[in-house]
Amino acid sequence: MQPLVSIILPAYNCEAYLQQTIDSLLQQTFTHFELLIINDGSTDRTFEIINSYTDSRIKNIQNDGNKGLIYSLNKGFEIAKGKYIARIDADDICLPERIEKQINWLEQNLSTAVLASTIQFINAKNEATGFWNLDRKTITKEAIKKAMLWECCIAHPSVMIRSSIIKNYKYNTYQKHIEDYDLWLQLLADNFVIEKINEPLLLYRVHQQSVTGNVHRKKNSFFTIATAKRKFLWHRIKKAKWSVFETKLLFTLGCNFLMGIGKEIKKLLRF
């Protein structure tokens, strides 16, 4: 029988947390799903951990070597059979009612294309470390669309997406480490609705090896966002797509660039 939900779980050298993540999914109150675990050429015990499970809902998918997160996500979109596609990372934890609550929302709100939830941060020891202020301030579709003109305001591993919509899109390889923001911009520019459940249904782990905890903090975030917007807008131009949304985004791109310069000047003045 075809599953109602396909959960996409990319996995690369994540032996430390993977079992907790998988267990949190298998303990969901909603059970009619397929779990697509895409092992991206791991060299640690990731494959062994995945292979230790006998649950028939788990699909153990092996990439031919390390292809990267974007490749794995797009591959997951292609093979997913569910009406809905849910995301999670291999170091996060789903609360038991997450899948059920997101399905109920999407079944009742047919205009919603993407549904996120708020999150709670945890550390490597599973200790709660707080919340993301921007996440909690942007709940409605109006607030989300307005905030997205400036920066990403939803946690990627918290989303559930209508398969019928997302299979017409993809994560772009030129937006590495910010591929989710680019995807949300594509959808918003095409007038799809993104909403959020005002309840933390995901425990989002921040640690030394995570993108949130490592990659982004090494960069000037204003320049990172401005670059992502520039690439997005250039591809909209090439596709002959332009609207008020893109015009507003162009304005915020300029602001991000100026703020990035200001941040660099402040750094120089400290020396």
ZAGUTOR-101331 format. One line per field, with one value per residue: x, y, z of N, C-alpha, C in turn. Coordinates in nm, 4 decimals. Layout:
N
n_px = (X,...)
n_py = (Y,...)
n_pz = (Z,...)
ca_px = (X,...)
ca_py = (Y,...)
ca_pz = (Z,...)
c_px = (X,...)
c_py = (Y,...)
c_pz = (Z,...)
***
This chain:
271
n_px = (0.0842,0.0511,0.2418,0.1283,0.2937,0.6249,0.9306,1.2244,1.5516,1.8619,2.1890,2.5111,2.8045,2.7102,2.6985,2.6872,2.4404,2.2376,2.0809,1.9092,1.7610,1.6317,1.4839,1.3097,1.1444,1.0284,0.8717,0.6567,0.3199,0.1636,0.1702,0.1753,0.3885,0.6785,1.0235,1.2854,1.6056,1.8939,2.2016,2.4916,2.7504,2.8876,3.1587,3.1784,3.0014,2.7483,2.6066,2.5919,2.4318,2.1877,2.1267,2.0733,1.8109,1.4897,1.2442,0.9876,0.9172,1.1391,1.3598,1.6613,1.8841,2.1559,2.4006,2.6256,2.9080,3.0203,2.7991,2.6907,2.4687,2.2640,2.2324,2.1420,1.8984,1.7460,1.7361,1.5836,1.3368,1.2687,1.2227,1.0354,0.7210,0.5006,0.2046,0.2654,0.5771,0.8180,1.0825,1.3910,1.6913,1.9902,2.0704,1.8772,1.5713,1.2469,0.9453,0.6856,0.4235,0.4622,0.4471,0.1799,0.0384,0.1182,0.0215,-0.2566,-0.2982,-0.2313,-0.4208,-0.6476,-0.6018,-0.5888,-0.4593,-0.2042,0.1280,0.3801,0.4587,0.5906,0.7281,0.7719,1.0865,1.2973,1.6132,1.8756,2.1666,2.4721,2.4416,2.1757,2.0532,1.8277,1.8664,1.7486,1.5483,1.4763,1.4570,1.3629,1.2271,1.0080,0.8746,0.7722,0.5086,0.2608,0.1457,0.1747,0.3642,0.5811,0.6377,0.7076,0.9321,1.1046,1.1969,1.4158,1.5696,1.6132,1.3512,1.2505,1.2980,1.4692,1.4669,1.2199,1.0046,0.7074,0.5914,0.3790,0.3751,0.2902,0.3428,0.6151,0.7622,0.7943,0.9958,1.3358,1.6292,1.8887,2.2135,2.4006,2.3560,2.4778,2.4704,2.2766,2.0590,1.7955,1.6765,1.6838,1.5038,1.2635,1.2350,1.1913,0.9386,0.7768,0.7990,0.6582,0.4087,0.3193,0.2028,0.3543,0.3485,0.3345,0.3297,0.2584,0.4229,0.6778,0.7844,1.0059,1.3268,1.6091,1.9316,2.2319,2.5692,2.9281,2.9867,2.7733,2.5998,2.4750,2.6089,2.8727,2.9569,2.8163,2.8819,3.1395,3.1334,3.0484,2.7342,2.5601,2.6703,2.6527,2.3751,2.3102,2.4488,2.3142,2.0621,2.1306,2.2078,1.9685,1.7952,1.9194,1.8747,1.5992,1.5666,1.6793,1.4874,1.2878,1.1126,0.9610,0.8466,0.6610,0.7565,1.0218,1.1329,1.1188,1.2902,1.5306,1.5821,1.6246,1.8489,2.0478,2.0531,2.1410,2.3986,2.5218,2.5053,2.6709,2.9177,2.9418,2.9698,3.2171,3.3840,3.3598,3.4888,3.7492,3.8090,3.8347,4.0885)
n_py = (-0.1199,0.2209,0.4664,0.7367,0.9394,1.0350,1.0239,1.1967,1.1307,1.2264,1.0906,1.1155,1.0068,0.9976,0.8570,0.9109,1.0210,0.9129,0.6823,0.7750,0.9593,0.7970,0.6275,0.8135,0.8653,0.6180,0.5939,0.7561,0.8825,0.8676,0.6229,0.5411,0.5594,0.5943,0.5600,0.7099,0.6569,0.7997,0.7079,0.8729,0.7802,0.7216,0.6736,0.5823,0.4145,0.4408,0.2989,0.0446,0.0935,0.1744,-0.0618,-0.2315,-0.2176,-0.3635,-0.2826,-0.2594,-0.0230,0.1269,0.2352,0.1576,0.3391,0.3690,0.5953,0.6249,0.6653,0.9757,1.2167,1.4512,1.6756,1.8133,1.6629,1.4228,1.5019,1.5837,1.3395,1.1976,1.3348,1.2526,0.9736,0.9458,0.8273,0.9166,1.1159,1.3367,1.4930,1.4725,1.6269,1.5586,1.5892,1.3952,1.4228,1.5265,1.5279,1.4036,1.5008,1.2950,1.3418,1.4867,1.4209,1.3384,1.5719,1.7544,1.6369,1.6455,1.9222,1.9887,1.8400,1.9755,2.2350,2.3274,2.5099,2.5409,2.4910,2.4282,2.3227,2.4112,2.3703,2.5235,2.5129,2.3553,2.4140,2.1787,2.0350,1.8421,1.6627,1.6164,1.8139,2.0793,2.3941,2.6313,2.8600,2.9638,3.2874,3.4326,3.2327,3.1865,3.4240,3.4364,3.3112,3.3102,3.2940,3.5386,3.6726,3.5030,3.5190,3.7871,3.8022,3.6278,3.7734,3.8916,3.7038,3.3494,3.1961,2.9602,2.6318,2.3967,2.1015,2.0711,2.0705,1.9783,1.8871,1.9289,1.6695,1.6787,1.9356,1.9918,1.8145,1.9355,2.1073,2.1733,2.1343,2.3618,2.3167,2.5176,2.6575,2.5789,2.4828,2.6684,2.5889,2.5326,2.7800,2.9011,2.7316,2.7882,3.0534,3.0232,2.8971,3.0869,3.3056,3.2056,3.2176,3.0270,2.8994,2.9197,2.7976,2.7709,2.5593,2.6622,2.5410,2.3620,2.0991,1.9656,1.8729,2.0427,1.9866,2.1432,2.1374,2.0839,1.9659,2.0225,2.1990,2.4365,2.4861,2.5103,2.5658,2.8067,2.9972,3.0691,3.2461,3.5685,3.6419,3.8192,3.8617,3.6010,3.5591,3.7639,3.6779,3.4394,3.5417,3.6934,3.4939,3.3541,3.5532,3.6028,3.3623,3.3703,3.5791,3.4654,3.2769,3.4342,3.5309,3.7525,3.9539,4.1510,4.0448,3.9626,4.2125,4.3379,4.1673,4.2217,4.4762,4.4191,4.2603,4.4477,4.5875,4.3846,4.3454,4.5924,4.5883,4.3746,4.4785,4.6736,4.5118,4.3904,4.6133,4.6850,4.4669,4.5072,4.7452,4.6594,4.5641)
n_pz = (0.0000,-0.0803,0.0898,0.3006,0.3750,0.2954,0.4480,0.4377,0.5037,0.5000,0.5382,0.6621,0.7842,1.0581,1.2968,1.5697,1.6441,1.4921,1.5564,1.7590,1.6133,1.4173,1.5875,1.7027,1.4910,1.4319,1.6515,1.6175,1.6466,1.4237,1.1797,0.9138,0.7001,0.4828,0.5365,0.4051,0.4117,0.3193,0.2606,0.2349,0.1280,0.3692,0.6024,0.8546,1.1187,1.0161,0.8050,0.9196,1.1436,1.0248,0.8916,1.0970,1.1654,1.1277,1.0503,0.8153,0.6987,0.6589,0.4130,0.2908,0.1363,-0.0781,-0.1738,-0.4518,-0.3429,-0.1863,-0.2406,-0.1552,0.0278,-0.1177,-0.3536,-0.2383,-0.1219,-0.3463,-0.4778,-0.2961,-0.3218,-0.5799,-0.5610,-0.3640,-0.2530,-0.1182,-0.0449,0.0950,0.1808,0.4241,0.6077,0.7770,0.9667,1.0310,1.2920,1.4482,1.6508,1.6343,1.7852,1.9286,1.8134,1.5861,1.2968,1.2699,1.3478,1.1542,0.9197,0.9705,0.9684,0.6988,0.5621,0.6302,0.5497,0.2534,0.0934,0.1835,0.1025,0.2037,0.5258,0.8245,1.1588,1.4796,1.6592,1.9084,2.0439,2.1005,2.2588,2.2120,2.4153,2.4439,2.5856,2.6503,2.4980,2.4411,2.2353,1.8951,1.8225,1.5933,1.4599,1.6298,1.6107,1.3605,1.2416,1.0993,0.7530,0.6291,0.7909,0.7587,0.4812,0.4599,0.6293,0.4957,0.2846,0.3861,0.5356,0.6049,0.7829,0.8758,1.0064,0.8319,0.8680,0.9870,0.8179,0.6311,0.3141,0.0302,-0.1933,-0.4597,-0.5371,-0.4727,-0.6248,-0.8647,-0.8346,-0.7230,-0.5150,-0.5566,-0.6848,-0.6820,-0.4540,-0.2117,0.1293,0.1798,0.0531,0.1205,0.1815,-0.0715,-0.2044,-0.0686,-0.1432,-0.4184,-0.4150,-0.2803,-0.4532,-0.6638,-0.5655,-0.3765,-0.0615,0.2537,0.5762,0.9389,1.2231,1.5439,1.7527,1.9129,1.7424,1.6792,1.7890,1.7568,1.6848,1.7741,1.7216,1.7173,1.4689,1.3064,1.0409,1.1170,1.3557,1.2774,0.9956,0.9114,1.1059,1.0515,0.8480,0.7079,0.7695,0.6455,0.3910,0.2975,0.2778,0.0973,-0.1300,-0.1858,-0.2531,-0.4789,-0.6626,-0.6811,-0.7908,-1.0352,-1.1700,-1.1833,-1.3595,-1.5890,-1.6399,-1.7196,-1.5274,-1.3148,-1.0499,-0.8105,-0.5752,-0.6343,-0.6864,-0.4370,-0.3028,-0.4288,-0.3314,-0.0561,-0.0820,-0.1505,0.0917,0.2680,0.1661,0.2212,0.5009,0.5476,0.4685,0.6634,0.8906,0.8394,0.8479,1.1173,1.2313,1.1444,1.2769,1.5345,1.5623)
ca_px = (0.0000,0.1307,0.2440,0.0765,0.4057,0.7627,1.0229,1.3570,1.6560,1.9978,2.2797,2.6532,2.8929,2.6287,2.6784,2.6677,2.3028,2.1439,1.9853,1.8072,1.6749,1.5464,1.3901,1.2056,1.0515,0.9545,0.7826,0.5532,0.1817,0.1187,0.2610,0.1642,0.4891,0.8027,1.1394,1.3919,1.7350,1.9869,2.3378,2.5706,2.8905,2.9457,3.2747,3.1724,2.9075,2.6149,2.5422,2.5655,2.3185,2.0671,2.1041,2.0334,1.6657,1.4140,1.1140,0.9664,0.8966,1.2700,1.4249,1.8042,1.9275,2.2990,2.4592,2.7520,3.0066,2.9712,2.7457,2.6504,2.3320,2.1684,2.2083,2.0624,1.7627,1.6774,1.7127,1.4698,1.2169,1.2386,1.1752,0.9308,0.5898,0.3939,0.1306,0.3421,0.7184,0.8685,1.2280,1.4587,1.8347,2.0317,2.1086,1.7628,1.4747,1.1057,0.8546,0.5987,0.3037,0.4952,0.3952,0.0336,-0.0122,0.1402,-0.0752,-0.3895,-0.3006,-0.2321,-0.5482,-0.7516,-0.5646,-0.5452,-0.3786,-0.0687,0.2203,0.4870,0.4232,0.6997,0.6901,0.8808,1.1843,1.3735,1.7521,1.9396,2.3092,2.5185,2.4011,2.0282,2.0071,1.7617,1.9514,1.6742,1.4653,1.5185,1.3625,1.3000,1.1364,0.8876,0.8090,0.7197,0.4184,0.1600,0.1986,0.2134,0.4882,0.6872,0.6741,0.7745,1.0655,1.1874,1.2611,1.5407,1.6482,1.5323,1.2899,1.1972,1.3990,1.4550,1.4239,1.0870,0.8988,0.6348,0.5616,0.2924,0.4544,0.2437,0.4036,0.7606,0.8266,0.8184,1.1067,1.4513,1.7337,1.9887,2.3497,2.4803,2.3190,2.5246,2.4546,2.1616,1.9690,1.6564,1.6306,1.6602,1.3808,1.1490,1.2193,1.1278,0.7968,0.7093,0.7932,0.5526,0.2831,0.2777,0.1886,0.4345,0.2957,0.4086,0.2586,0.3204,0.4524,0.8058,0.7663,1.1373,1.4425,1.7098,2.0602,2.3440,2.6945,3.0460,2.9906,2.6535,2.6123,2.4372,2.7084,3.0098,2.9806,2.7662,2.9432,3.2689,3.1118,2.9687,2.6000,2.4970,2.7206,2.5990,2.2362,2.3100,2.4930,2.2041,1.9592,2.1811,2.1991,1.8260,1.7384,1.9770,1.8056,1.4630,1.5783,1.7023,1.3615,1.1912,1.0145,0.9872,0.7241,0.6853,0.8371,1.1625,1.1746,1.1428,1.4081,1.6459,1.6078,1.6846,1.9839,2.1348,2.0658,2.2265,2.5360,2.5718,2.5231,2.7896,3.0338,2.9499,3.0216,3.3600,3.4517,3.3654,3.5929,3.8786,3.8303,3.8684,4.2319)
ca_py = (0.0000,0.3426,0.5425,0.8730,1.0314,0.9911,1.1009,1.1943,1.1425,1.2108,1.0489,1.1097,0.9991,1.0505,0.7461,0.9569,1.0604,0.8548,0.5907,0.8559,1.0170,0.6919,0.5836,0.9158,0.8522,0.4925,0.6093,0.8547,0.8385,0.8321,0.5147,0.5031,0.6354,0.5296,0.6355,0.6988,0.6944,0.8058,0.7037,0.9442,0.7379,0.7306,0.5883,0.5400,0.3052,0.4799,0.1894,-0.0633,0.1337,0.1663,-0.2026,-0.3053,-0.2071,-0.4568,-0.2225,-0.2600,0.1131,0.1862,0.2065,0.1856,0.3800,0.3969,0.6715,0.5743,0.7610,1.0953,1.3061,1.5773,1.6865,1.8559,1.5456,1.3271,1.5548,1.5746,1.1971,1.1633,1.3873,1.1741,0.8377,0.9482,0.7817,0.9701,1.2374,1.4415,1.4646,1.5347,1.6330,1.5606,1.5640,1.2743,1.4506,1.5885,1.4375,1.4380,1.4708,1.1846,1.3783,1.5795,1.3810,1.3391,1.7090,1.8207,1.5798,1.7000,2.0612,1.9919,1.7860,2.0743,2.3640,2.2836,2.6127,2.5370,2.4072,2.3858,2.3440,2.3914,2.3892,2.5858,2.4150,2.3818,2.3742,2.0909,2.0189,1.7055,1.5794,1.6197,1.9166,2.1934,2.5132,2.7525,2.8676,3.0558,3.3983,3.4624,3.1216,3.2015,3.5493,3.4267,3.1960,3.3185,3.2979,3.6769,3.7020,3.4220,3.5748,3.9155,3.7758,3.5584,3.8744,3.9296,3.5852,3.2291,3.1984,2.8290,2.5267,2.3024,1.9657,2.0682,2.0921,1.8781,1.9523,1.8534,1.6047,1.7213,2.0657,1.9948,1.7351,2.0244,2.1943,2.0998,2.2115,2.3996,2.2831,2.6398,2.7215,2.4886,2.5264,2.7578,2.5357,2.5379,2.9181,2.9179,2.6603,2.8634,3.1718,2.9778,2.8716,3.2118,3.3862,3.1464,3.2389,2.9178,2.9391,2.8530,2.8281,2.7098,2.5255,2.7341,2.4412,2.2965,1.9568,1.9125,1.9104,2.0756,1.9741,2.2267,2.0851,2.1274,1.9136,2.0596,2.3171,2.5526,2.5110,2.5174,2.6311,2.9429,3.0941,3.1078,3.3394,3.6882,3.5956,3.9151,3.8317,3.4697,3.5782,3.8471,3.5937,3.3481,3.6191,3.7306,3.3750,3.3274,3.6529,3.5834,3.2505,3.4146,3.6592,3.3729,3.2078,3.5397,3.5409,3.8669,4.0070,4.2426,3.9742,3.9720,4.3526,4.3594,4.0896,4.2964,4.5839,4.3640,4.2151,4.5639,4.6146,4.2798,4.3711,4.7071,4.5443,4.2900,4.5683,4.7333,4.4106,4.3741,4.7345,4.6732,4.3693,4.5714,4.8482,4.5965,4.5327)
ca_pz = (0.0000,-0.0911,0.2157,0.2927,0.3966,0.2749,0.5312,0.3770,0.6055,0.4480,0.6456,0.6267,0.9013,1.1677,1.3897,1.7077,1.6738,1.3970,1.6184,1.8273,1.5113,1.3619,1.6919,1.7205,1.3782,1.4462,1.7667,1.5851,1.6653,1.2897,1.1429,0.7726,0.6264,0.4432,0.5823,0.3059,0.4683,0.2066,0.3121,0.1347,0.1266,0.5036,0.6307,0.9946,1.1428,0.9702,0.7323,1.0157,1.2268,0.9414,0.8577,1.2173,1.1793,1.0437,1.0216,0.6707,0.6493,0.6322,0.2851,0.3050,0.0021,-0.0767,-0.2837,-0.5045,-0.2941,-0.1183,-0.3426,-0.0956,0.0794,-0.2203,-0.4376,-0.1619,-0.1064,-0.4754,-0.5007,-0.2108,-0.3863,-0.6998,-0.5332,-0.2619,-0.3007,-0.0353,-0.0783,0.1622,0.2037,0.5461,0.6179,0.9056,0.9583,1.1027,1.4304,1.5150,1.7120,1.6157,1.8949,1.8845,1.7376,1.4767,1.1663,1.2772,1.3524,1.0265,0.8248,1.0012,0.9208,0.5529,0.5157,0.6580,0.4905,0.1209,0.0272,0.2374,0.0244,0.2953,0.6658,0.9203,1.2989,1.5553,1.7062,2.0305,2.0282,2.1983,2.2330,2.1885,2.5291,2.4457,2.6796,2.5876,2.5061,2.4093,2.1155,1.7893,1.8343,1.4647,1.4355,1.7111,1.5725,1.2239,1.2436,0.9931,0.6161,0.5995,0.8614,0.6983,0.3505,0.4829,0.6855,0.3967,0.2004,0.4526,0.5742,0.6254,0.9155,0.9130,1.0215,0.7208,0.9045,1.0503,0.7195,0.5540,0.1874,-0.0606,-0.2967,-0.5918,-0.5657,-0.4605,-0.7296,-0.9783,-0.7967,-0.6737,-0.4481,-0.6562,-0.6430,-0.6653,-0.3279,-0.1063,0.2689,0.1925,-0.0498,0.1654,0.1651,-0.2141,-0.2397,-0.0161,-0.2286,-0.5429,-0.3907,-0.2477,-0.5749,-0.7470,-0.4929,-0.2898,0.0790,0.3561,0.7097,1.0490,1.3460,1.6559,1.8557,1.8812,1.7149,1.6449,1.8696,1.6555,1.7534,1.7317,1.7768,1.6435,1.3331,1.2312,0.9560,1.1981,1.4586,1.2283,0.8675,0.9000,1.1965,0.9978,0.7392,0.7293,0.7319,0.5538,0.2573,0.2588,0.2359,-0.0232,-0.2411,-0.2173,-0.3217,-0.6108,-0.7486,-0.7030,-0.8811,-1.1675,-1.2334,-1.2151,-1.4822,-1.7003,-1.6668,-1.7548,-1.4204,-1.2269,-0.9915,-0.6978,-0.4759,-0.6734,-0.6718,-0.2941,-0.2661,-0.4796,-0.2348,0.0667,-0.1181,-0.1340,0.2357,0.3235,0.1236,0.2978,0.6392,0.5475,0.4659,0.7972,0.9834,0.8124,0.8970,1.2633,1.2631,1.1219,1.3792,1.6624,1.5636)
c_px = (0.0878,0.1254,0.1864,0.1905,0.5376,0.8525,1.1626,1.4617,1.7930,2.0924,2.4228,2.7370,2.8254,2.6023,2.6439,2.5211,2.1975,2.0397,1.8747,1.7088,1.5786,1.4425,1.2774,1.1032,0.9670,0.8566,0.6737,0.4141,0.1168,0.2186,0.2647,0.2601,0.5997,0.9169,1.2537,1.5217,1.8378,2.1284,2.4326,2.7199,2.9593,3.0610,3.2788,3.0699,2.7642,2.5423,2.5040,2.4438,2.1882,2.0285,2.0569,1.8823,1.5971,1.2753,1.0965,0.9437,1.0275,1.3226,1.5701,1.8624,2.0740,2.3393,2.5894,2.8622,2.9393,2.9302,2.7036,2.5025,2.2311,2.1329,2.1155,1.9179,1.6842,1.6468,1.5923,1.3390,1.1730,1.1748,1.0635,0.7949,0.4733,0.3246,0.2011,0.4865,0.7633,1.0211,1.2735,1.6067,1.8734,2.0835,1.9953,1.6668,1.3331,1.0274,0.7442,0.4811,0.3334,0.4266,0.2423,-0.0215,0.0084,0.0462,-0.2132,-0.4032,-0.3151,-0.3612,-0.6600,-0.7252,-0.5033,-0.4597,-0.2334,0.0175,0.3281,0.4446,0.5427,0.6411,0.7995,0.9699,1.2362,1.5148,1.7937,2.0878,2.3449,2.4742,2.2490,1.9718,1.9438,1.8460,1.8794,1.5964,1.5256,1.4157,1.2900,1.1967,1.0035,0.8097,0.7409,0.6359,0.3223,0.2257,0.2445,0.3474,0.6057,0.7319,0.7486,0.9166,1.1588,1.2517,1.3968,1.6291,1.5542,1.4804,1.2244,1.3106,1.3730,1.4074,1.2879,0.9742,0.8329,0.5785,0.4669,0.3778,0.4174,0.3045,0.5554,0.8306,0.8503,0.9346,1.2264,1.5405,1.8429,2.1305,2.4361,2.4466,2.3596,2.5191,2.3400,2.0552,1.8225,1.5989,1.5981,1.5298,1.2579,1.1263,1.1535,0.9771,0.7196,0.6958,0.6857,0.4181,0.2299,0.2843,0.2773,0.3797,0.3706,0.3142,0.3321,0.3414,0.5843,0.7890,0.8973,1.2412,1.5608,1.8466,2.1664,2.4701,2.8082,3.0470,2.8719,2.6789,2.5814,2.5467,2.8466,3.0243,2.9405,2.8394,3.0811,3.2555,3.0386,2.8282,2.5305,2.5414,2.6648,2.4574,2.2285,2.3502,2.3827,2.0940,2.0037,2.1689,2.0539,1.7685,1.7930,1.9060,1.6582,1.4641,1.5947,1.5754,1.2502,1.0771,1.0526,0.8543,0.7611,0.7738,0.9854,1.2159,1.2055,1.2697,1.5356,1.6829,1.6761,1.8233,2.0832,2.1590,2.1578,2.3733,2.5979,2.5950,2.6450,2.9171,3.0535,3.0076,3.1711,3.4395,3.4652,3.4737,3.7317,3.9111,3.8650,4.0171,4.3158)
c_py = (0.1250,0.4232,0.6822,0.9746,0.9621,1.0824,1.0852,1.2250,1.1202,1.1791,1.0427,1.1160,1.0544,0.9440,0.7919,0.9791,0.9873,0.7645,0.6669,0.9151,0.9135,0.6473,0.6836,0.9101,0.7255,0.4970,0.7141,0.7965,0.8050,0.7328,0.4816,0.5870,0.5425,0.6207,0.6093,0.7498,0.6860,0.8187,0.7575,0.9094,0.7484,0.6325,0.5443,0.4268,0.3366,0.3656,0.0771,-0.0322,0.1237,0.0204,-0.2848,-0.3047,-0.3025,-0.4039,-0.2077,-0.1205,0.1803,0.1391,0.2522,0.2118,0.4247,0.4802,0.6060,0.6733,0.8805,1.2007,1.4415,1.5824,1.7193,1.7400,1.4479,1.3736,1.5449,1.4297,1.1505,1.2119,1.2973,1.0389,0.8322,0.9118,0.8474,1.0928,1.3587,1.3955,1.5433,1.5277,1.6177,1.5360,1.4518,1.2996,1.5155,1.4834,1.4903,1.4084,1.3783,1.2224,1.4667,1.5423,1.3881,1.4813,1.7812,1.7676,1.6395,1.8432,2.0648,1.9360,1.8886,2.2094,2.3380,2.3859,2.6119,2.4401,2.3467,2.4184,2.3104,2.3869,2.4720,2.4744,2.4530,2.3321,2.2775,2.0809,1.8714,1.6094,1.5721,1.7197,2.0329,2.3188,2.6410,2.7437,2.9678,3.1677,3.4285,3.3561,3.1429,3.3291,3.5410,3.2996,3.1983,3.3232,3.4389,3.7116,3.6269,3.4826,3.7066,3.8933,3.7130,3.6549,3.9131,3.8097,3.4680,3.2250,3.0658,2.7270,2.4185,2.1642,1.9576,2.0641,1.9630,1.9498,1.8658,1.7992,1.6541,1.8543,2.0536,1.9118,1.8158,2.1202,2.1076,2.1939,2.2392,2.3798,2.4066,2.7139,2.6333,2.5564,2.6256,2.7176,2.5424,2.6785,2.9462,2.8512,2.7353,2.9896,3.1356,2.9632,3.0000,3.3013,3.3351,3.1412,3.1169,2.9632,2.8534,2.8958,2.7476,2.6784,2.5903,2.6412,2.3733,2.1452,1.8886,1.9637,1.9216,2.0809,2.0653,2.1758,2.1216,2.0816,1.9572,2.1844,2.4427,2.5886,2.5382,2.6035,2.7781,3.0418,3.1394,3.2173,3.4645,3.6567,3.6907,3.8898,3.6984,3.4831,3.6596,3.7653,3.4972,3.4206,3.6560,3.6131,3.3419,3.4228,3.6371,3.4701,3.2829,3.4965,3.5675,3.2963,3.3056,3.5468,3.6584,3.9235,4.1062,4.1760,3.9848,4.1145,4.3842,4.2864,4.1593,4.4093,4.5294,4.3075,4.3294,4.5973,4.5118,4.3046,4.4857,4.6693,4.4533,4.3719,4.6318,4.6376,4.3913,4.4942,4.7298,4.5761,4.4297,4.6735,4.7890,4.5690,4.6562)
c_pz = (0.0000,0.0386,0.1963,0.3006,0.3630,0.3589,0.4722,0.4826,0.5415,0.5645,0.5942,0.7543,1.0271,1.2747,1.5312,1.7424,1.5920,1.4614,1.6901,1.7263,1.4553,1.4637,1.7105,1.6079,1.3901,1.5630,1.7427,1.6066,1.5312,1.2317,0.9932,0.6873,0.5762,0.4874,0.4850,0.3669,0.3561,0.2611,0.2056,0.1451,0.2623,0.5213,0.7766,1.0068,1.0947,0.9005,0.8274,1.1015,1.1476,0.9194,0.9770,1.2378,1.0815,1.0081,0.8701,0.6127,0.6112,0.4975,0.2960,0.1662,0.0084,-0.1982,-0.3275,-0.4688,-0.2289,-0.2215,-0.2863,-0.0606,-0.0303,-0.3130,-0.3661,-0.1471,-0.2370,-0.5115,-0.4195,-0.2691,-0.5012,-0.6665,-0.4296,-0.3221,-0.2274,-0.0923,-0.0195,0.1794,0.3262,0.5464,0.7614,0.8801,1.0536,1.2440,1.5093,1.5698,1.6883,1.7420,1.8424,1.7959,1.6173,1.3457,1.1649,1.2729,1.2202,0.9180,0.8464,0.9496,0.7685,0.4939,0.5302,0.5916,0.3530,0.0482,0.0746,0.1570,0.1133,0.4370,0.7541,1.0607,1.3630,1.6095,1.8441,2.0077,2.1387,2.1629,2.2154,2.2986,2.5439,2.5450,2.6027,2.6071,2.4651,2.2801,2.0175,1.7840,1.7037,1.4293,1.5063,1.6774,1.4364,1.2113,1.1245,0.8550,0.5780,0.6636,0.8001,0.5661,0.3652,0.5343,0.5832,0.2974,0.2570,0.4842,0.5956,0.7688,0.9525,0.9165,0.9173,0.7644,0.9719,0.9480,0.6718,0.4322,0.1048,-0.1758,-0.4367,-0.6339,-0.5735,-0.5671,-0.8573,-0.9520,-0.7582,-0.5936,-0.5508,-0.6037,-0.6207,-0.5350,-0.2086,0.0307,0.2885,0.0902,-0.0096,0.1472,0.0183,-0.2564,-0.1906,-0.0992,-0.3608,-0.5236,-0.3626,-0.3707,-0.6704,-0.6751,-0.4175,-0.1435,0.1682,0.4923,0.8148,1.1654,1.4624,1.7749,1.8193,1.8671,1.6784,1.7427,1.7743,1.7234,1.6902,1.8015,1.6836,1.4987,1.2471,1.1471,1.0368,1.2961,1.4060,1.1039,0.8688,0.9905,1.1485,0.8917,0.7874,0.6784,0.6359,0.4096,0.2067,0.2057,0.1067,-0.1458,-0.2839,-0.2944,-0.4631,-0.7084,-0.7814,-0.8070,-1.0228,-1.2416,-1.2614,-1.3443,-1.6026,-1.7385,-1.7075,-1.6537,-1.3298,-1.1789,-0.8820,-0.5935,-0.5084,-0.6577,-0.5260,-0.2491,-0.3132,-0.3849,-0.1091,0.0400,-0.0996,0.0122,0.3026,0.2902,0.2024,0.4438,0.6515,0.5473,0.6031,0.8991,0.9650,0.8636,1.0487,1.3063,1.2500,1.2322,1.5153,1.6740,1.5775)
***
